[in-house]
């Protein structure tokens, strides 16, 4: 299926948000996720199914000084 990940078109076989994070190399990293503009809590990523055309944002916290 085709999705938009952080504004870029992506072909994925992931069925859930959790699978997508693993597929994209985030594994167990602490990140924030949103699907179609709605926050997707970490506790719901296994159950959150991805569908064709979804717009997904993954944001990792940054340290700065």
KEBA-907113 format. One record per residue: residue number from 1; residue in three letters; x, y, z of N, C-alpha, C in turn. Coordinates in Angstrom, 2 decimals. Example, Ala and Ser with C-alpha at 12.3 -4.5 7.8 and 13.67 -1.06 7.14 Angstrom:
BEGIN
<site n="1" res="ALA" n_c1="13.19" n_c2="-5.69" n_c3="7.80" ca_c1="12.30" ca_c2="-4.50" ca_c3="7.80" c_c1="13.20" c_c2="-3.30" c_c3="7.80"/>
<site n="2" res="SER" n_c1="12.85" n_c2="-2.25" n_c3="7.08" ca_c1="13.67" ca_c2="-1.06" ca_c3="7.14" c_c1="12.90" c_c2="0.03" c_c3="7.87"/>
END
This chain:
BEGIN
<site n="1" res="UNK" n_c1="0.84" n_c2="-1.18" n_c3="0.00" ca_c1="0.00" ca_c2="0.00" ca_c3="0.00" c_c1="0.88" c_c2="1.24" c_c3="0.00"/>
<site n="2" res="UNK" n_c1="0.33" n_c2="2.34" n_c3="-0.43" ca_c1="1.05" ca_c2="3.61" ca_c3="-0.46" c_c1="0.55" c_c2="4.51" c_c3="0.66"/>
<site n="3" res="UNK" n_c1="1.51" n_c2="5.10" n_c3="1.38" ca_c1="1.20" ca_c2="6.06" ca_c3="2.43" c_c1="2.10" c_c2="7.26" c_c3="2.25"/>
<site n="4" res="UNK" n_c1="1.85" n_c2="8.31" n_c3="3.01" ca_c1="2.77" ca_c2="9.43" ca_c3="3.11" c_c1="3.41" c_c2="9.36" c_c3="4.49"/>
<site n="5" res="UNK" n_c1="4.73" n_c2="9.26" n_c3="4.53" ca_c1="5.45" ca_c2="9.22" ca_c3="5.80" c_c1="6.30" c_c2="10.47" c_c3="5.88"/>
<site n="6" res="UNK" n_c1="5.99" n_c2="11.31" n_c3="6.85" ca_c1="6.69" ca_c2="12.59" ca_c3="7.02" c_c1="6.74" c_c2="13.36" c_c3="5.69"/>
<site n="7" res="UNK" n_c1="5.63" n_c2="13.32" n_c3="4.97" ca_c1="5.49" ca_c2="14.09" ca_c3="3.73" c_c1="6.06" c_c2="13.42" c_c3="2.48"/>
<site n="8" res="UNK" n_c1="6.62" n_c2="12.23" n_c3="2.63" ca_c1="7.21" ca_c2="11.52" ca_c3="1.50" c_c1="6.39" c_c2="10.27" c_c3="1.18"/>
<site n="9" res="UNK" n_c1="6.15" n_c2="10.04" n_c3="-0.10" ca_c1="5.44" ca_c2="8.85" ca_c3="-0.53" c_c1="6.25" c_c2="7.61" c_c3="-0.19"/>
<site n="10" res="UNK" n_c1="5.57" n_c2="6.57" n_c3="0.31" ca_c1="6.25" ca_c2="5.35" ca_c3="0.72" c_c1="5.37" c_c2="4.15" c_c3="0.42"/>
<site n="11" res="UNK" n_c1="5.96" n_c2="3.12" n_c3="-0.15" ca_c1="5.30" ca_c2="1.83" ca_c3="-0.34" c_c1="5.66" c_c2="0.98" c_c3="0.87"/>
<site n="12" res="UNK" n_c1="4.66" n_c2="0.42" n_c3="1.55" ca_c1="4.91" ca_c2="-0.37" ca_c3="2.75" c_c1="4.04" c_c2="-1.62" c_c3="2.77"/>
<site n="13" res="UNK" n_c1="4.53" n_c2="-2.62" n_c3="3.44" ca_c1="3.77" ca_c2="-3.85" ca_c3="3.68" c_c1="3.27" c_c2="-3.91" c_c3="5.12"/>
<site n="14" res="UNK" n_c1="3.64" n_c2="-2.92" n_c3="5.93" ca_c1="3.26" ca_c2="-2.89" ca_c3="7.35" c_c1="1.75" c_c2="-2.82" c_c3="7.48"/>
<site n="15" res="UNK" n_c1="1.22" n_c2="-3.59" n_c3="8.40" ca_c1="-0.22" ca_c2="-3.59" ca_c3="8.63" c_c1="-0.64" c_c2="-2.72" c_c3="9.79"/>
<site n="16" res="UNK" n_c1="0.32" n_c2="-2.40" n_c3="10.67" ca_c1="0.01" ca_c2="-1.57" ca_c3="11.84" c_c1="1.07" c_c2="-0.49" c_c3="11.99"/>
<site n="17" res="UNK" n_c1="0.79" n_c2="0.48" n_c3="12.80" ca_c1="1.73" ca_c2="1.55" ca_c3="13.06" c_c1="3.00" c_c2="0.98" c_c3="13.71"/>
<site n="18" res="UNK" n_c1="2.85" n_c2="0.04" n_c3="14.59" ca_c1="4.00" ca_c2="-0.61" ca_c3="15.23" c_c1="4.89" c_c2="-1.29" c_c3="14.20"/>
<site n="19" res="UNK" n_c1="4.29" n_c2="-2.01" n_c3="13.27" ca_c1="5.06" ca_c2="-2.68" ca_c3="12.22" c_c1="5.78" c_c2="-1.66" c_c3="11.33"/>
<site n="20" res="UNK" n_c1="5.14" n_c2="-0.53" n_c3="11.06" ca_c1="5.76" ca_c2="0.50" ca_c3="10.24" c_c1="6.99" c_c2="1.07" c_c3="10.94"/>
<site n="21" res="UNK" n_c1="6.89" n_c2="1.32" n_c3="12.24" ca_c1="8.04" ca_c2="1.84" ca_c3="12.99" c_c1="9.21" c_c2="0.87" c_c3="12.93"/>
<site n="22" res="UNK" n_c1="8.92" n_c2="-0.41" n_c3="13.07" ca_c1="9.98" ca_c2="-1.42" ca_c3="12.99" c_c1="10.57" c_c2="-1.45" c_c3="11.58"/>
<site n="23" res="UNK" n_c1="9.71" n_c2="-1.45" n_c3="10.58" ca_c1="10.14" ca_c2="-1.49" ca_c3="9.19" c_c1="11.05" c_c2="-0.30" c_c3="8.84"/>
<site n="24" res="UNK" n_c1="10.76" n_c2="0.85" n_c3="9.41" ca_c1="11.51" ca_c2="2.06" ca_c3="9.11" c_c1="12.73" c_c2="2.27" c_c3="10.02"/>
<site n="25" res="UNK" n_c1="13.01" n_c2="1.29" n_c3="10.89" ca_c1="14.21" ca_c2="1.35" ca_c3="11.71" c_c1="14.08" c_c2="2.08" c_c3="13.03"/>
<site n="26" res="UNK" n_c1="12.85" n_c2="2.38" n_c3="13.44" ca_c1="12.67" ca_c2="3.07" ca_c3="14.72" c_c1="12.65" c_c2="2.10" c_c3="15.89"/>
<site n="27" res="UNK" n_c1="12.29" n_c2="0.85" n_c3="15.64" ca_c1="12.27" ca_c2="-0.16" ca_c3="16.69" c_c1="11.57" c_c2="0.33" c_c3="17.94"/>
<site n="28" res="UNK" n_c1="12.29" n_c2="0.35" n_c3="19.05" ca_c1="11.70" ca_c2="0.79" ca_c3="20.32" c_c1="12.10" c_c2="2.22" c_c3="20.67"/>
<site n="29" res="UNK" n_c1="12.53" n_c2="3.01" n_c3="19.68" ca_c1="12.91" ca_c2="4.40" ca_c3="19.92" c_c1="11.72" c_c2="5.19" c_c3="20.46"/>
<site n="30" res="UNK" n_c1="12.02" n_c2="6.18" n_c3="21.27" ca_c1="10.99" ca_c2="7.06" ca_c3="21.82" c_c1="10.65" c_c2="8.11" c_c3="20.77"/>
<site n="31" res="UNK" n_c1="9.49" n_c2="7.94" n_c3="20.14" ca_c1="9.04" ca_c2="8.86" ca_c3="19.11" c_c1="7.57" c_c2="9.19" c_c3="19.33"/>
<site n="32" res="UNK" n_c1="7.14" n_c2="10.30" n_c3="18.76" ca_c1="5.73" ca_c2="10.66" ca_c3="18.74" c_c1="5.20" c_c2="10.32" c_c3="17.36"/>
<site n="33" res="UNK" n_c1="3.96" n_c2="9.84" n_c3="17.30" ca_c1="3.37" ca_c2="9.47" ca_c3="16.03" c_c1="1.98" c_c2="10.08" c_c3="15.88"/>
<site n="34" res="UNK" n_c1="1.66" n_c2="10.42" n_c3="14.64" ca_c1="0.33" ca_c2="10.92" ca_c3="14.31" c_c1="-0.10" c_c2="10.29" c_c3="13.00"/>
<site n="35" res="UNK" n_c1="-1.36" n_c2="9.95" n_c3="12.91" ca_c1="-1.93" ca_c2="9.37" ca_c3="11.70" c_c1="-3.08" c_c2="10.27" c_c3="11.27"/>
<site n="36" res="UNK" n_c1="-2.98" n_c2="10.79" n_c3="10.05" ca_c1="-4.00" ca_c2="11.68" ca_c3="9.50" c_c1="-4.31" c_c2="12.85" c_c3="10.43"/>
<site n="37" res="UNK" n_c1="-3.24" n_c2="13.38" n_c3="11.05" ca_c1="-3.38" ca_c2="14.56" ca_c3="11.89" c_c1="-3.81" c_c2="14.30" c_c3="13.32"/>
<site n="38" res="UNK" n_c1="-3.99" n_c2="13.04" n_c3="13.70" ca_c1="-4.43" ca_c2="12.70" ca_c3="15.05" c_c1="-3.32" c_c2="11.94" c_c3="15.77"/>
<site n="39" res="UNK" n_c1="-3.00" n_c2="12.38" n_c3="16.99" ca_c1="-1.98" ca_c2="11.72" ca_c3="17.79" c_c1="-2.30" c_c2="10.25" c_c3="17.95"/>
<site n="40" res="UNK" n_c1="-1.28" n_c2="9.41" n_c3="17.75" ca_c1="-1.42" ca_c2="7.96" ca_c3="17.93" c_c1="-0.53" c_c2="7.56" c_c3="19.10"/>
<site n="41" res="UNK" n_c1="-1.11" n_c2="7.37" n_c3="20.28" ca_c1="-0.33" ca_c2="7.05" ca_c3="21.47" c_c1="0.46" c_c2="5.74" c_c3="21.31"/>
<site n="42" res="UNK" n_c1="1.61" n_c2="5.69" n_c3="21.95" ca_c1="2.47" ca_c2="4.50" ca_c3="21.88" c_c1="1.72" c_c2="3.26" c_c3="22.32"/>
<site n="43" res="UNK" n_c1="0.84" n_c2="3.38" n_c3="23.30" ca_c1="0.11" ca_c2="2.23" ca_c3="23.82" c_c1="-0.88" c_c2="1.63" c_c3="22.82"/>
<site n="44" res="UNK" n_c1="-1.19" n_c2="2.37" n_c3="21.74" ca_c1="-2.16" ca_c2="1.90" ca_c3="20.76" c_c1="-1.54" c_c2="1.54" c_c3="19.41"/>
<site n="45" res="UNK" n_c1="-0.23" n_c2="1.60" n_c3="19.29" ca_c1="0.42" ca_c2="1.39" ca_c3="17.99" c_c1="0.24" c_c2="-0.01" c_c3="17.43"/>
<site n="46" res="UNK" n_c1="0.19" n_c2="-1.01" n_c3="18.29" ca_c1="-0.03" ca_c2="-2.39" ca_c3="17.81" c_c1="-1.41" c_c2="-2.54" c_c3="17.20"/>
<site n="47" res="UNK" n_c1="-2.40" n_c2="-1.88" n_c3="17.77" ca_c1="-3.78" ca_c2="-2.01" ca_c3="17.32" c_c1="-4.13" c_c2="-1.05" c_c3="16.19"/>
<site n="48" res="UNK" n_c1="-3.32" n_c2="0.00" n_c3="16.00" ca_c1="-3.63" ca_c2="1.02" ca_c3="15.00" c_c1="-3.27" c_c2="0.50" c_c3="13.61"/>
<site n="49" res="UNK" n_c1="-4.28" n_c2="0.15" n_c3="12.84" ca_c1="-4.08" ca_c2="-0.38" ca_c3="11.49" c_c1="-3.81" c_c2="0.74" c_c3="10.50"/>
<site n="50" res="UNK" n_c1="-2.91" n_c2="0.47" n_c3="9.56" ca_c1="-2.58" ca_c2="1.43" ca_c3="8.51" c_c1="-3.40" c_c2="1.09" c_c3="7.28"/>
<site n="51" res="UNK" n_c1="-3.91" n_c2="2.13" n_c3="6.61" ca_c1="-4.66" ca_c2="1.91" ca_c3="5.39" c_c1="-4.04" c_c2="2.74" c_c3="4.26"/>
<site n="52" res="UNK" n_c1="-4.30" n_c2="2.32" n_c3="3.04" ca_c1="-3.77" ca_c2="2.99" ca_c3="1.86" c_c1="-4.13" c_c2="4.47" c_c3="1.90"/>
<site n="53" res="UNK" n_c1="-3.14" n_c2="5.32" n_c3="1.67" ca_c1="-3.36" ca_c2="6.76" ca_c3="1.64" c_c1="-3.19" c_c2="7.47" c_c3="2.96"/>
<site n="54" res="UNK" n_c1="-2.94" n_c2="6.73" n_c3="4.05" ca_c1="-2.73" ca_c2="7.38" ca_c3="5.35" c_c1="-1.56" c_c2="8.34" c_c3="5.30"/>
<site n="55" res="UNK" n_c1="-1.68" n_c2="9.42" n_c3="6.06" ca_c1="-0.60" ca_c2="10.38" ca_c3="6.22" c_c1="-0.06" c_c2="10.21" c_c3="7.64"/>
<site n="56" res="UNK" n_c1="1.17" n_c2="9.75" n_c3="7.73" ca_c1="1.76" ca_c2="9.42" ca_c3="9.02" c_c1="2.96" c_c2="10.30" c_c3="9.29"/>
<site n="57" res="UNK" n_c1="3.03" n_c2="10.82" n_c3="10.50" ca_c1="4.16" ca_c2="11.63" ca_c3="10.94" c_c1="4.84" c_c2="10.91" c_c3="12.09"/>
<site n="58" res="UNK" n_c1="6.16" n_c2="10.83" n_c3="12.01" ca_c1="6.98" ca_c2="10.28" ca_c3="13.09" c_c1="7.97" c_c2="11.36" c_c3="13.48"/>
<site n="59" res="UNK" n_c1="7.96" n_c2="11.73" n_c3="14.76" ca_c1="8.81" ca_c2="12.81" ca_c3="15.23" c_c1="9.64" c_c2="12.28" c_c3="16.40"/>
<site n="60" res="UNK" n_c1="10.95" n_c2="12.38" n_c3="16.28" ca_c1="11.86" ca_c2="11.98" ca_c3="17.35" c_c1="12.27" c_c2="13.23" c_c3="18.14"/>
<site n="61" res="UNK" n_c1="12.34" n_c2="13.13" n_c3="19.46" ca_c1="12.78" ca_c2="14.28" ca_c3="20.24" c_c1="14.25" c_c2="14.60" c_c3="19.94"/>
<site n="62" res="UNK" n_c1="14.57" n_c2="15.87" n_c3="20.01" ca_c1="15.95" ca_c2="16.30" ca_c3="19.74" c_c1="16.51" c_c2="16.98" c_c3="20.98"/>
<site n="63" res="UNK" n_c1="17.78" n_c2="16.77" n_c3="21.21" ca_c1="18.45" ca_c2="17.47" ca_c3="22.29" c_c1="19.20" c_c2="18.64" c_c3="21.70"/>
<site n="64" res="UNK" n_c1="19.25" n_c2="19.70" n_c3="22.43" ca_c1="19.96" ca_c2="20.86" ca_c3="21.94" c_c1="20.51" c_c2="21.67" c_c3="23.08"/>
<site n="65" res="UNK" n_c1="21.14" n_c2="22.72" n_c3="22.72" ca_c1="21.72" ca_c2="23.53" ca_c3="23.79" c_c1="21.89" c_c2="24.95" c_c3="23.44"/>
END
